């Protein structure tokens, strides 16, 4: 299975990092070794002094597909989740300055938190999902999928032009504004429609 991530999908997050607004979705991949194992803490890697949390709505693919039209995309998933795309921001900045790929900053071991899953039928509107992240019991990120530049079904259509989607693949759909640095002993809790989806400790 693969983790397919969408960057720069919320305007306010693009602005807070002073990035250019893309004309097409920005795609990068994480290997399955990036998945943080259940009930394990997140360890800040020794190659970064500025790791950021980025909370994101997740989509789990449930059938094989290629060149999927957006009007059929809803048939390719039945579960929605929440996770974190941990990013070594200092390393990413250096890589971006040199025009190099981001993988060392985005795809390192443990950089992908995958929380609980929810049947999409329990959500009234996929394009109006509220989600949030608490750091040490203070809300630091609040988002809603209505603010996405590219909605979930559009993302699936776009990704499937380039990559065959397979059962178990997970799409990270982008993060809203409010990203920030994590420190040792931080606790991070993610919420989807006010339901707690994960809780992790930083070491």
Beta strands, then each sheet from edge to edge (+ up, - down):
strand 1: 3-7
strand 2: 26-30
strand 3: 51-53
strand 4: 55-61
strand 5: 77-85
strand 6: 87-88
strand 7: 112-119
strand 8: 130-135
strand 9: 138-144
strand 10: 170-175
strand 11: 180-181
strand 12: 187-192
strand 13: 195-201
sheet 1: 2+ 1- 10- 4+ 5- 7+
sheet 2: 6+ 3- 11+
sheet 3: 9+ 8- 12+ 13-
end
